[in-house]
Amino acid sequence: MQPLSGGDERTMAPATSKGIINQTSNHSVDQTVEKLKNILQSKGVTLFAMVDHSGEAEKAGMKMRSTKLLIFGSPKAGTPLMQARPSIAIDLPLKMLVWEDDQGKVWISYNSSDYLKERHGLPQDLLQNIAIVETLASKAGE
């Protein structure tokens, strides 16, 4: 992992991860999720669902480290993308995974907007419609 300015760590996962960016959070999984929810709400972005993977595992009698997936977006941002490249609908709404590793470090993982651009052949002028995910991750991890 390479430290970036501001003290965050951000890493592009190995090529086998296909464009997933992993960024550290300075908070617990639950605190990071709450920060993300508040940021989404303040920006008028809809939180469509939150999947508590670790909570569901516990209900099934299994243990896993805290892991939660947020699914969010905005029809005003997503619709032009899907109009231009219908295949991107498989990657929309956007997703952000907040999880704890074996050392207790919390991570925020998401698909790189450049990866999604390349995967779906998105026009450059529409890239800002999904680039918000990077800002969200940075703010939630602070």
N, C-alpha and C positions, 0 to 999 in steps of 0.2 A: 504494500500500500504506500502511496505517495502522499505526504502531507501537502495540502494546498494552503494558500494564504488564508488567514483567519483561523488557522488551527484545525479545520476539518480534515478528515481523511476521506478521500474518495478514491475508488478504484474501479477500473473497468475489469470485470471478471474475465477469466480466461476465455479464449475463443469458443470453447464448448458452451459457454453461457449465453451466447448469441445476443450481445448487446445489453446485458443487465449491468446497471451501475449500483454499487453498494457503497453507501455513505454511513459513517458512524453517527450515532446520536449521543448527546450528553445526558440523556434521560432514560428512565425505564421504558419498557414497551408501552405500558398504559399511559404514562405521561406524554410520550411521543405521539401516541394515537390521539390523545385529547388535544394536544397542540395542533396536530393536523386537522382535526375536526373544526377547531376554532378558526384556523387560517382559511379553510375551505369556505366556511360560513361567511367570514368577513369579505371574501372575494366573490361571493355569490355563486360559488361552484357547488353543485348538488352532490351530496354523499348518497349514492344509490344503495350501498350495502357495506357492511363490515362483517367479515368472516373471522370468527375466533377459532382458528385451527386448533390451538392448544386446549381451549375450552371444550371443543367437540371431542378431542382425543380423550380428555379426562372423563367426559360422559360415557365414553366407550370403554372405560377402565384402563386407558393407556396414558402414559406420561410423555410429554414433550415440552421443550422449553417454550416460553411465551412467544406466540407467533400469531399475528393478526394481519389480515389483508383488507385494505380499504379500496373500494371501487367507486370512482367519482368522475364527474365530468360536467360539461355544459353543452346542451344541444346547439347553442349559437357557435361554439367552437368546433364541435364534432361533426355537425351536419355538412359544412363545406368540405371537410376532409373526405367524408363518405361519398359525397357527390363527385369529387374529383377521382377518388380511388376507392370503390366499394369494398375492396378486400380489407381495408383498414378496420372495418366494422368488427373483425375478429379480435382486434386489439383494443377496441373501445367498448365501454368507457375505460379511461386510464385506471391503472392499478398501482398501489404502493404497498409493499410488504414491510411490516415492522416486526423484527425478530431478534431473539437473543441467542448468541453463540455459546459454545461450550465454556468459554472463559467469562461469561456474564456480560459481554459487550453487546450493546444494542445497535442494530443496523437498520437502515432504511434502504430497501431495494426497489428499483423500478426500471422499466425499459427506457433506454436512451432514445431521445427524440431523433437523433441522427440514425440510429438503428431502424426505427420505425419508418423514417423517410426512405432509407435504402430498401427496406423489406417490401414496402408498398409503392415505391416510386413516386412519393409525394412531391408536389411542386414546392420549391423553396419558399415561395410567398405564403404558403399555408403552415410552414413549420412552427411559427410562433403560436399556433393554435394548440399545440401539444407540449411546447417547451416549458410551460408553466410548471411541469412536474419537477424540474430541476430546482426551481426557486422554492417550491413547497418543501422539498426534502431538506434543503439548506436551512430554511427558517425553522422547520420542526426539530431539526437536530441541534440547533443552537442552545 
